[in-house]
Amino acid sequence: MIDLLLPMATEDDKQNLTGGLFVVVVLLTVAITFWASRNTKTAKDYYAGGRSFTGFQNGLAVSGDYMSAASFLGISGAIALSGYDGFLYSIGFLVAWLVALLLVAELLRNSGRYTMADQLAYRMRQRPVRTAAATSTVVVSIFYLLAQMVGAGALVALLLGVSSESAKNWTIAGVGVLMIFYVVVGGMKGTTWVQIVKAVLLMTGTILITVLVLAKFDFNLSDLLGTAADESGKGSAFLEPGLKYGVSTTSKIDFVSLGLALVLGTAGLPHILIRFYTVPTARQARKSVLWAIGLIGSFYLMTLVLGFGAAALVKGDEKTQIADSGGNLASPLLAEAVGGGNGSTGGAVLLALISAVAFATILAVVAGLTLTSASSVAHDLYANVWKRGAVTEKQEVNVARVAAFVIGGIAIALAIPAQKLNIAFLVALAFAVAASANLPALLYNLFWKRFNTRGAVWSIYGGLIVCVGLVFFSPVVSGSETALFTDHDFHWFPLSNPGIISIPAGFLFGWLGTVTSTDRTSEDRYVELEVRALTGAGSEK
């Protein structure tokens, strides 16, 4: 329909339009960052945005942080390639919010200050617990950063007609430089406003493409699903369980493992957890999660249309591009298809629009992740472990800014060789680490009086080492066509996601470390922590 109203577009026109929208997005986010930096004066401003955001604003920011490139690009791509089994990613991500709402959001907001470690260290020995929590935070953030930056490389390569590896690598480096700028200059205030703007853009773009796809099928979802099944070449199996995770017993177990990681991982993601510190009260924290659930739930329902729409409407070479990208290009190519197809002005406009939105998504999420890691390094390791609290706020914030440079550099270096991996899958690994290392310690600390320092340290390191170790010896890293190292095979663990082993291991190590220690000093402050978690009394101190 759009194509009928507009002339044909050349490849140069398409690239110019795309490049222009990219520049607009970048300039908008840079302007927001500079504006926010004027009000970032204290550690409270830098780490928690001055606790000045309302529940609605923080709900938008949380959803902006959560609806990452994995959601917009990876999940729609997984559905386009695997049908029903791909949609299971969406279900896992959505259900996870119930765990975050019921067990973590309000209690963490009340009992912490700036980082996840604040809550854990409140009744434990500071140095070992903060060191462990900071280590876990950085590892989870790095996994998540990889996903976003791989998505950026694929996206910009498609839009700007980049085919050389070196150009893609420069793209990833450019995203890394931008995210470092957001964190160093804007802090939490700048990052939060970038995430709010991004959430609005993403929801608007997703609604637009969803409506256009449904219009192609007269808003008949059954026709859409039937056409997607026919065009997929897999027939009715495309709409039934088992296409990806029912092939063998191993794949079925892998699916259970993936589900555990997705459902339990959200409540342990450090970049989501610190968002609850940006609101002034526990009531606003609850309101944040409710707004986030509504926005995220609506978005994930629309990924169903995006994924099956891509399977039904994207044809020819573009369909091959989706498969070659691991599914990461499904949403942008679908936008081009509903706009009139390759070569049409309508297709070029929608492709550029959706890709610019996806790019904004990536920029916002990588900024949040980098800020989380830098905050943990500065607040937990530098201020409380190395300096034992003898540090000024200005020194602490300066260290956080330096840490952002280092973490950004590490993410760039690791993302370049990981470009062939599906980004939804990379995020699932981050969820597995979060659920294995962070969640057991958080829940034990909140609900088990006997829990002590050894239990916290064993829980975090145990879950972290088991999870990362199993990933290293899994088909993700070697021994498969889509592995990180295709020329080597040293895998012995058969599952792609280790959650089914590593999550129980995290809880087991936490229990074992606690019962084998004679330290009972943490019990003295449990009642105080409980009151603080339930009421918020003293949470600013």
Backbone torsions as a table, in degrees:
resi	resn	phi	psi	omega
1	MET	NA	-48.1	178.4
2	ILE	-60.7	-37.6	-176.2
3	ASP	-63.7	-30.5	-178.3
4	LEU	-66.8	-25.2	-176.1
5	LEU	-92.5	-9.0	-172.2
6	LEU	-128.4	151.2	178.0
7	PRO	-73.1	170.7	178.4
8	MET	-70.2	150.9	-179.3
9	ALA	-113.1	135.4	174.3
10	THR	-79.7	168.0	179.0
11	GLU	-62.9	-36.5	178.2
12	ASP	-65.3	-41.1	177.6
13	ASP	-59.5	-43.8	-177.9
14	LYS	-63.0	-43.8	-178.7
15	GLN	-69.5	-35.9	177.5
16	ASN	-65.7	-42.4	179.0
17	LEU	-63.0	-45.7	-180.0
18	THR	-62.7	-48.0	179.1
19	GLY	-59.3	-39.4	178.9
20	GLY	-63.6	-43.9	179.0
21	LEU	-66.5	-37.2	175.9
22	PHE	-59.3	-44.9	179.5
23	VAL	-62.3	-41.2	178.4
24	VAL	-60.4	-45.6	179.9
25	VAL	-60.7	-46.5	-178.8
26	VAL	-63.6	-45.0	-179.6
27	LEU	-63.7	-38.1	178.5
28	LEU	-62.9	-46.1	-178.8
29	THR	-69.1	-35.2	177.2
30	VAL	-65.2	-42.6	178.7
31	ALA	-61.9	-42.0	177.7
32	ILE	-61.0	-42.1	-178.7
33	THR	-63.7	-44.5	177.9
34	PHE	-63.5	-41.3	179.3
35	TRP	-61.6	-44.7	-178.7
36	ALA	-69.3	-30.2	-176.1
37	SER	-64.5	-23.9	-179.8
38	ARG	-67.0	-24.2	-178.9
39	ASN	-105.9	14.5	179.0
40	THR	-105.1	96.5	-174.2
41	LYS	-118.4	-31.0	-175.7
42	THR	-116.2	171.2	176.3
43	ALA	-61.2	-37.1	178.2
44	LYS	-61.7	-39.6	176.8
45	ASP	-66.6	-44.4	-174.9
46	TYR	-69.3	-44.3	-176.1
47	TYR	-84.0	-38.0	-170.9
48	ALA	-125.6	14.4	178.6
49	GLY	61.0	26.3	-178.9
50	GLY	69.8	12.3	-175.3
51	ARG	49.4	42.6	-170.8
52	SER	-108.6	1.7	-175.6
53	PHE	-91.7	143.8	177.5
54	THR	-78.7	170.0	178.3
55	GLY	-61.0	-39.5	179.5
56	PHE	-66.4	-46.1	179.3
57	GLN	-61.7	-44.8	-179.6
58	ASN	-69.0	-32.5	175.5
59	GLY	-62.4	-41.5	175.0
60	LEU	-62.5	-43.5	-178.7
61	ALA	-66.7	-40.7	178.0
62	VAL	-61.4	-46.2	179.1
63	SER	-65.2	-36.2	175.9
64	GLY	-63.6	-37.1	177.8
65	ASP	-70.5	-35.3	-172.3
66	TYR	-85.0	-38.4	-179.3
67	MET	-81.0	77.6	-171.8
68	SER	-87.9	-172.6	175.2
69	ALA	-61.3	-28.5	177.1
70	ALA	-62.7	-38.0	-179.8
71	SER	-72.9	-52.3	-172.4
72	PHE	-73.3	-41.1	-177.5
73	LEU	-97.9	-48.9	-172.5
74	GLY	-70.0	-45.8	-175.7
75	ILE	-70.9	-43.6	177.2
76	SER	-60.3	-36.9	176.9
77	GLY	-67.7	-39.4	178.0
78	ALA	-63.5	-38.7	177.2
79	ILE	-67.6	-42.6	-179.7
80	ALA	-60.8	-32.8	-177.6
81	LEU	-92.6	-34.3	-172.0
82	SER	-120.6	2.4	176.0
83	GLY	63.0	-128.0	-176.3
84	TYR	-53.7	-44.6	-177.4
85	ASP	-64.6	-31.0	176.4
86	GLY	-68.0	-33.3	-179.7
87	PHE	-68.3	-18.8	179.2
88	LEU	-62.2	-26.5	173.9
89	TYR	-58.9	-46.4	-179.0
90	SER	-59.9	-44.5	-179.1
91	ILE	-61.4	-43.8	-179.3
92	GLY	-63.1	-44.4	179.8
93	PHE	-63.1	-37.7	-176.9
94	LEU	-74.4	-48.6	-179.1
95	VAL	-60.6	-29.2	-178.9
96	ALA	-57.0	-29.1	-177.5
97	TRP	-67.4	-24.0	176.6
98	LEU	-65.3	-38.4	177.2
99	VAL	-65.2	-44.6	-179.7
100	ALA	-62.5	-41.2	-177.8
101	LEU	-69.7	-46.7	-172.2
102	LEU	-78.0	-31.5	-170.7
103	LEU	-111.9	-24.0	-166.6
104	VAL	-122.5	-49.0	-164.1
105	ALA	-51.5	-61.0	-175.2
106	GLU	-68.0	-43.5	-177.2
107	LEU	-64.3	-39.3	179.9
108	LEU	-69.2	-42.6	178.1
109	ARG	-57.2	-39.0	-176.3
110	ASN	-77.0	-33.3	-170.2
111	SER	-103.4	-2.6	179.7
112	GLY	-115.9	-172.1	-178.9
113	ARG	-134.8	-66.4	-178.1
114	TYR	-121.2	-37.4	-175.0
115	THR	-130.4	168.1	177.3
116	MET	-58.2	-36.1	-176.9
117	ALA	-66.1	-26.0	178.0
118	ASP	-57.9	-41.7	-179.1
119	GLN	-69.7	-41.2	-178.8
120	LEU	-69.9	-39.9	-174.0
121	ALA	-79.5	-6.0	-175.4
122	TYR	-59.7	-39.0	179.7
123	ARG	-119.5	15.2	179.4
124	MET	-116.9	174.8	171.8
125	ARG	-71.5	129.0	-168.9
126	GLN	-60.6	-53.5	-166.5
127	ARG	-64.1	-52.0	-178.1
128	PRO	-66.2	-37.4	-177.4
129	VAL	-71.4	-43.6	179.1
130	ARG	-65.4	-37.7	178.3
131	THR	-62.5	-45.3	-180.0
132	ALA	-64.1	-45.8	-178.1
133	ALA	-64.8	-39.5	179.1
134	ALA	-65.8	-40.6	178.2
135	THR	-60.4	-47.2	179.5
136	SER	-63.1	-42.0	179.9
137	THR	-58.5	-45.6	-178.5
138	VAL	-65.7	-41.5	-178.9
139	VAL	-64.4	-47.0	178.5
140	VAL	-59.7	-45.2	-178.3
141	SER	-63.5	-37.9	179.2
142	ILE	-63.9	-44.9	177.5
143	PHE	-57.6	-45.4	-178.1
144	TYR	-67.5	-39.9	178.6
145	LEU	-61.2	-38.9	178.5
146	LEU	-55.3	-45.2	-177.9
147	ALA	-60.8	-46.7	-177.3
148	GLN	-64.3	-41.4	-174.9
149	MET	-76.2	-30.9	171.7
150	VAL	-63.0	-41.9	176.9
151	GLY	-61.3	-39.9	178.8
152	ALA	-62.3	-43.8	179.8
153	GLY	-61.4	-45.2	-179.8
154	ALA	-65.0	-41.1	-175.8
155	LEU	-66.2	-51.8	-177.1
156	VAL	-68.2	-33.6	177.1
157	ALA	-61.2	-41.9	178.8
158	LEU	-64.7	-47.1	-170.0
159	LEU	-74.3	-37.5	-176.2
160	LEU	-97.0	8.3	177.7
161	GLY	67.9	28.6	-178.3
162	VAL	-85.0	128.9	179.5
163	SER	-120.4	-22.2	-177.1
164	SER	-75.7	147.1	179.3
165	GLU	-63.3	-37.6	-177.5
166	SER	-64.7	-36.8	179.2
167	ALA	-67.4	-40.3	176.6
168	LYS	-63.1	-40.0	179.3
169	ASN	-63.4	-39.9	177.7
170	TRP	-65.7	-33.3	176.8
171	THR	-62.6	-47.2	178.9
172	ILE	-60.7	-41.8	178.5
173	ALA	-62.9	-38.8	178.8
174	GLY	-63.5	-41.5	176.2
175	VAL	-62.3	-40.3	178.3
176	GLY	-61.7	-41.5	178.9
177	VAL	-64.8	-40.6	178.8
178	LEU	-63.5	-43.7	-177.6
179	MET	-66.2	-36.2	176.5
180	ILE	-62.4	-40.3	179.2
181	PHE	-61.8	-46.4	-179.3
182	TYR	-57.0	-45.0	-175.1
183	VAL	-72.1	-44.7	-176.6
184	VAL	-66.1	-42.2	-175.0
185	VAL	-88.6	-45.8	-170.6
186	GLY	-93.3	-24.3	-176.8
187	GLY	61.5	-155.1	-177.1
188	MET	-68.2	-35.5	179.9
189	LYS	-63.5	-48.7	179.5
190	GLY	-63.1	-44.1	-179.3
191	THR	-62.3	-42.0	-178.5
192	THR	-63.9	-44.5	179.9
193	TRP	-67.8	-34.6	174.0
194	VAL	-62.4	-40.6	179.7
195	GLN	-68.0	-36.4	177.8
196	ILE	-64.2	-48.6	179.0
197	VAL	-61.0	-42.4	-180.0
198	LYS	-62.7	-40.8	179.7
199	ALA	-62.4	-41.7	178.3
200	VAL	-64.1	-45.7	179.3
201	LEU	-62.5	-43.3	-177.1
202	LEU	-65.6	-45.6	179.5
203	MET	-63.7	-41.2	179.7
204	THR	-63.1	-47.2	180.0
205	GLY	-64.3	-40.2	-178.9
206	THR	-67.3	-42.4	177.6
207	ILE	-60.8	-43.4	-179.6
208	LEU	-58.9	-49.8	-178.1
209	ILE	-68.1	-37.4	178.4
210	THR	-60.8	-45.3	179.5
211	VAL	-64.1	-42.7	-179.6
212	LEU	-65.4	-38.5	177.6
213	VAL	-65.3	-48.5	-179.2
214	LEU	-63.0	-33.8	178.6
215	ALA	-62.4	-31.5	177.9
216	LYS	-63.1	-24.6	-177.7
217	PHE	-116.4	25.2	179.6
218	ASP	53.5	35.9	178.0
219	PHE	58.2	29.9	176.7
220	ASN	-103.9	103.1	-176.8
221	LEU	-63.5	-32.2	179.8
222	SER	-63.9	-41.4	177.0
223	ASP	-64.1	-40.2	178.0
224	LEU	-59.3	-48.2	-178.0
225	LEU	-66.1	-39.9	179.3
226	GLY	-64.2	-43.5	178.2
227	THR	-64.8	-40.4	178.9
228	ALA	-61.1	-42.3	179.3
229	ALA	-63.7	-42.6	-179.7
230	ASP	-65.6	-44.5	-176.6
231	GLU	-74.1	-21.4	-179.4
232	SER	-70.5	-21.6	-176.6
233	GLY	81.4	4.3	-178.0
234	LYS	-113.1	-1.2	175.9
235	GLY	63.5	-147.9	-176.1
236	SER	-63.3	-21.7	178.7
237	ALA	-62.0	-23.7	179.8
238	PHE	-65.9	-26.2	-177.4
239	LEU	-102.4	7.0	-176.7
240	GLU	-119.2	155.9	176.9
241	PRO	-64.0	148.2	170.0
242	GLY	109.2	-7.5	-177.8
243	LEU	-63.0	-37.6	179.3
244	LYS	-108.4	-41.9	-172.9
245	TYR	-104.4	5.4	179.8
246	GLY	-114.7	10.7	-176.2
247	VAL	-67.4	-37.8	-177.8
248	SER	-146.7	172.4	176.7
249	THR	-62.1	-38.2	179.4
250	THR	-61.9	-43.5	-178.9
251	SER	-67.7	-32.4	176.8
252	LYS	-67.2	-42.6	177.2
253	ILE	-65.3	-37.2	178.1
254	ASP	-60.8	-37.4	179.1
255	PHE	-66.3	-42.7	177.0
256	VAL	-60.7	-40.9	179.2
257	SER	-63.3	-43.7	177.8
258	LEU	-61.5	-44.5	-179.4
259	GLY	-60.8	-43.1	177.8
260	LEU	-61.3	-43.5	-178.9
261	ALA	-63.7	-42.7	-178.1
262	LEU	-68.7	-44.9	-175.0
263	VAL	-70.0	-38.7	-176.6
264	LEU	-93.8	-17.3	-173.5
265	GLY	-71.6	-34.2	-176.6
266	THR	-56.9	-42.8	-177.5
267	ALA	-69.6	-5.5	177.6
268	GLY	-117.6	5.3	-179.6
269	LEU	-76.7	117.6	-174.5
270	PRO	-62.9	-34.1	-178.1
271	HIS	-74.1	-20.5	172.5
272	ILE	-83.4	-40.7	-177.5
273	LEU	-60.8	-41.8	-176.6
274	ILE	-71.6	-14.6	177.2
275	ARG	-64.8	-28.3	-178.9
276	PHE	-71.6	-14.3	178.2
277	TYR	-83.0	-6.2	-175.6
278	THR	-88.9	-3.2	179.2
279	VAL	-104.1	153.2	-173.5
280	PRO	-77.7	-24.2	-175.3
281	THR	-137.8	165.1	177.2
282	ALA	-65.4	-34.4	178.4
283	ARG	-61.3	-40.9	177.7
284	GLN	-68.0	-31.2	176.2
285	ALA	-64.3	-44.3	177.8
286	ARG	-63.2	-42.8	179.9
287	LYS	-62.9	-36.5	177.3
288	SER	-57.2	-46.9	-177.1
289	VAL	-67.7	-38.4	179.5
290	LEU	-64.2	-44.5	175.5
291	TRP	-61.6	-42.2	-179.3
292	ALA	-62.7	-42.5	179.6
293	ILE	-60.7	-43.8	179.4
294	GLY	-62.0	-46.1	-178.8
295	LEU	-68.2	-46.1	-177.3
296	ILE	-67.5	-39.8	178.5
297	GLY	-60.6	-45.0	178.3
298	SER	-61.9	-41.9	-178.4
299	PHE	-63.5	-45.9	-177.3
300	TYR	-68.4	-28.5	173.2
301	LEU	-66.3	-36.1	179.2
302	MET	-71.9	-24.8	176.4
303	THR	-63.6	-24.7	174.9
304	LEU	-60.0	-45.7	179.3
305	VAL	-68.9	-40.4	-179.8
306	LEU	-62.4	-46.8	-176.8
307	GLY	-66.7	-52.0	179.6
308	PHE	-68.9	-30.8	175.4
309	GLY	-63.2	-41.0	177.8
310	ALA	-63.4	-40.6	178.6
311	ALA	-64.5	-34.9	-175.6
312	ALA	-83.8	-36.5	-168.3
313	LEU	-106.6	-25.7	-179.5
314	VAL	-83.9	126.2	-173.8
315	LYS	-130.7	170.0	172.6
316	GLY	63.7	-136.5	-176.9
317	ASP	-63.0	-32.6	-179.9
318	GLU	-64.5	-37.2	177.6
319	LYS	-64.4	-36.9	176.3
320	THR	-65.3	-37.2	177.6
321	GLN	-61.2	-39.1	179.0
322	ILE	-61.7	-46.0	-179.7
323	ALA	-64.8	-42.2	-178.3
324	ASP	-66.3	-27.4	-179.4
325	SER	-89.5	7.8	-177.2
326	GLY	71.3	18.9	-179.1
327	GLY	93.7	-7.1	-172.4
328	ASN	-67.2	-18.2	-177.6
329	LEU	-102.7	11.6	-175.8
330	ALA	-61.8	-48.6	-176.8
331	SER	-64.8	-48.5	178.3
332	PRO	-61.2	-41.2	-179.0
333	LEU	-71.2	-30.1	173.7
334	LEU	-65.3	-41.8	177.9
335	ALA	-58.6	-42.0	178.3
336	GLU	-64.1	-40.1	-177.9
337	ALA	-65.8	-45.0	-178.1
338	VAL	-74.1	-18.0	177.7
339	GLY	-83.3	-8.6	179.1
340	GLY	135.2	-8.0	177.1
341	GLY	96.9	173.2	-178.6
342	ASN	-63.5	130.7	179.6
343	GLY	97.5	-13.5	179.2
344	SER	-90.5	151.0	178.1
345	THR	-67.5	-40.6	177.4
346	GLY	-59.1	-43.6	178.0
347	GLY	-64.2	-40.4	179.9
348	ALA	-65.4	-40.6	-179.8
349	VAL	-63.2	-48.9	-177.8
350	LEU	-69.0	-38.0	177.0
351	LEU	-60.5	-46.0	179.7
352	ALA	-65.0	-41.5	-178.5
353	LEU	-63.3	-50.7	-177.3
354	ILE	-67.7	-36.2	179.0
355	SER	-68.9	-37.1	176.0
356	ALA	-65.1	-38.8	176.2
357	VAL	-63.0	-44.2	178.5
358	ALA	-62.8	-37.2	178.5
359	PHE	-66.2	-40.3	175.2
360	ALA	-62.3	-37.6	176.9
361	THR	-58.9	-47.4	-178.9
362	ILE	-63.4	-45.7	-178.6
363	LEU	-59.8	-43.8	-177.7
364	ALA	-66.1	-43.6	-176.1
365	VAL	-70.7	-41.5	179.9
366	VAL	-65.7	-32.2	176.6
367	ALA	-65.2	-44.1	178.9
368	GLY	-62.9	-41.1	179.6
369	LEU	-66.5	-43.6	-179.6
370	THR	-65.8	-40.4	177.6
371	LEU	-61.4	-41.8	179.3
372	THR	-60.6	-48.2	-179.3
373	SER	-65.1	-44.5	-179.6
374	ALA	-63.7	-39.3	178.6
375	SER	-62.9	-41.9	-179.1
376	SER	-67.1	-41.4	178.2
377	VAL	-63.0	-45.1	-176.5
378	ALA	-74.7	-48.7	-174.1
379	HIS	-76.8	-42.0	-175.7
380	ASP	-86.5	-55.5	-175.7
381	LEU	-75.4	-55.2	-174.7
382	TYR	-69.6	-56.5	-172.0
383	ALA	-71.9	-41.7	-171.6
384	ASN	-103.6	-22.8	179.1
385	VAL	-97.6	-55.1	-175.9
386	TRP	-77.2	-43.2	-177.3
387	LYS	-95.4	-5.8	178.9
388	ARG	52.3	38.2	176.4
389	GLY	86.5	-8.2	-178.0
390	ALA	-87.3	68.2	-176.3
391	VAL	-150.4	146.4	177.9
392	THR	-84.7	161.9	178.5
393	GLU	-61.3	-38.9	-178.6
394	LYS	-63.1	-43.0	178.2
395	GLN	-62.6	-41.5	-178.4
396	GLU	-63.2	-45.0	179.9
397	VAL	-66.4	-37.3	177.4
398	ASN	-62.9	-39.8	177.6
399	VAL	-65.6	-38.2	177.8
400	ALA	-60.8	-38.4	179.9
401	ARG	-68.6	-38.9	176.3
402	VAL	-65.2	-41.8	179.4
403	ALA	-60.9	-34.3	178.8
404	ALA	-61.7	-38.9	176.7
405	PHE	-61.8	-46.8	-176.7
406	VAL	-65.3	-47.9	-178.3
407	ILE	-64.8	-39.5	176.8
408	GLY	-61.1	-40.9	178.2
409	GLY	-64.0	-41.3	177.9
410	ILE	-63.0	-43.7	-179.4
411	ALA	-62.3	-40.8	178.5
412	ILE	-62.1	-46.6	-177.0
413	ALA	-63.7	-36.2	-178.6
414	LEU	-82.2	-29.1	-176.6
415	ALA	-71.5	-30.1	-175.8
416	ILE	-61.0	-46.3	178.1
417	PRO	-79.9	-4.0	-175.9
418	ALA	-100.3	17.7	-169.6
419	GLN	-70.8	-16.0	-178.1
420	LYS	-87.5	-7.6	-175.2
421	LEU	-86.2	143.3	176.1
422	ASN	-66.3	132.0	-172.2
423	ILE	-73.8	-27.5	174.6
424	ALA	-64.8	-35.1	179.0
425	PHE	-68.9	-40.8	177.7
426	LEU	-61.1	-39.8	178.6
427	VAL	-66.8	-36.5	177.3
428	ALA	-59.9	-34.0	175.9
429	LEU	-67.0	-39.7	176.7
430	ALA	-62.0	-39.8	177.4
431	PHE	-63.2	-39.1	179.7
432	ALA	-63.0	-42.4	178.2
433	VAL	-64.0	-43.9	179.9
434	ALA	-62.2	-43.0	-178.9
435	ALA	-71.1	-28.5	-177.3
436	SER	-84.9	-37.3	-172.9
437	ALA	-101.3	-40.1	-172.4
438	ASN	-92.9	-47.2	-173.2
439	LEU	-61.9	-44.1	179.2
440	PRO	-57.7	-44.0	-179.3
441	ALA	-65.0	-42.0	179.7
442	LEU	-62.6	-47.2	-177.6
443	LEU	-68.5	-43.2	176.2
444	TYR	-58.5	-43.5	-176.8
445	ASN	-65.0	-36.1	-178.4
446	LEU	-78.3	-32.7	-168.1
447	PHE	-122.4	-2.0	-179.1
448	TRP	-123.5	111.7	-177.0
449	LYS	-62.9	-37.2	-175.5
450	ARG	-71.7	-18.8	-176.2
451	PHE	-54.8	136.6	-175.6
452	ASN	-136.3	-172.7	-174.0
453	THR	-62.4	-45.8	-179.8
454	ARG	-61.8	-41.3	178.5
455	GLY	-60.5	-42.0	180.0
456	ALA	-64.6	-45.8	-178.3
457	VAL	-66.4	-44.8	179.0
458	TRP	-63.9	-39.2	-179.3
459	SER	-62.5	-48.0	-177.0
460	ILE	-68.7	-52.8	-178.3
461	TYR	-67.6	-39.5	-179.4
462	GLY	-62.1	-51.4	179.0
463	GLY	-62.6	-39.3	-178.6
464	LEU	-65.7	-48.6	-176.8
465	ILE	-66.9	-42.9	179.1
466	VAL	-62.1	-45.6	-177.4
467	CYS	-64.2	-53.4	-177.6
468	VAL	-65.9	-37.2	178.7
469	GLY	-62.5	-44.4	179.6
470	LEU	-67.6	-36.0	176.4
471	VAL	-62.6	-42.1	-178.0
472	PHE	-61.9	-35.2	-178.5
473	PHE	-100.9	24.9	-178.9
474	SER	-106.4	172.6	177.8
475	PRO	-64.5	-10.1	178.3
476	VAL	-67.7	-36.0	-174.6
477	VAL	-94.5	-37.7	-179.2
478	SER	-152.1	161.1	172.1
479	GLY	88.1	8.7	177.1
480	SER	-143.2	165.6	-176.7
481	GLU	-66.5	-28.4	-178.5
482	THR	-102.1	13.9	-177.0
483	ALA	-71.6	163.5	178.1
484	LEU	-64.6	-40.6	177.9
485	PHE	-116.6	94.0	-175.9
486	THR	-73.9	-20.2	-176.7
487	ASP	-88.0	-2.1	-178.3
488	HIS	-128.0	156.5	177.0
489	ASP	-142.7	97.8	176.1
490	PHE	-125.2	22.0	-178.8
491	HIS	-83.5	142.8	172.9
492	TRP	-132.0	-15.0	176.9
493	PHE	-88.2	123.1	-169.5
494	PRO	-78.7	-18.7	-173.3
495	LEU	-89.7	145.3	176.5
496	SER	-79.0	-30.1	177.8
497	ASN	-117.4	125.5	-172.2
498	PRO	-88.7	5.3	-170.7
499	GLY	-54.3	-36.7	-176.2
500	ILE	-64.7	-23.7	176.4
501	ILE	-99.0	-47.0	-170.6
502	SER	-74.4	-30.8	179.8
503	ILE	-68.3	-51.1	174.0
504	PRO	-59.3	-33.0	179.3
505	ALA	-63.1	-40.0	178.3
506	GLY	-61.1	-44.5	177.8
507	PHE	-67.1	-39.2	-179.7
508	LEU	-64.9	-45.6	178.9
509	PHE	-62.9	-37.7	177.8
510	GLY	-63.1	-43.1	177.9
511	TRP	-66.9	-45.6	-176.9
512	LEU	-63.9	-44.0	178.8
513	GLY	-62.1	-35.9	-179.0
514	THR	-70.3	-48.9	-174.1
515	VAL	-74.5	-18.3	178.5
516	THR	-92.4	1.7	179.1
517	SER	-106.9	142.0	177.6
518	THR	-91.0	-0.3	-179.3
519	ASP	-69.0	117.1	178.1
520	ARG	-117.0	9.7	-175.2
521	THR	-66.5	-28.3	-179.0
522	SER	-66.6	-22.2	179.8
523	GLU	-66.4	-27.7	-176.8
524	ASP	-62.6	-30.8	-175.8
525	ARG	-104.2	5.0	-177.5
526	TYR	-64.2	-44.6	-179.3
527	VAL	-61.4	-40.2	178.5
528	GLU	-64.1	-41.8	177.4
529	LEU	-64.1	-39.9	-179.2
530	GLU	-62.4	-46.6	178.1
531	VAL	-61.6	-43.7	-179.9
532	ARG	-62.3	-43.9	-178.5
533	ALA	-65.2	-35.5	-177.2
534	LEU	-83.9	-26.9	-174.4
535	THR	-115.5	-25.7	-175.6
536	GLY	85.6	4.1	-178.3
537	ALA	-64.5	124.4	176.6
538	GLY	79.7	11.2	-175.3
539	SER	-70.3	-17.5	179.7
540	GLU	-81.0	-10.9	-173.5
541	LYS	-94.7	NA	NA
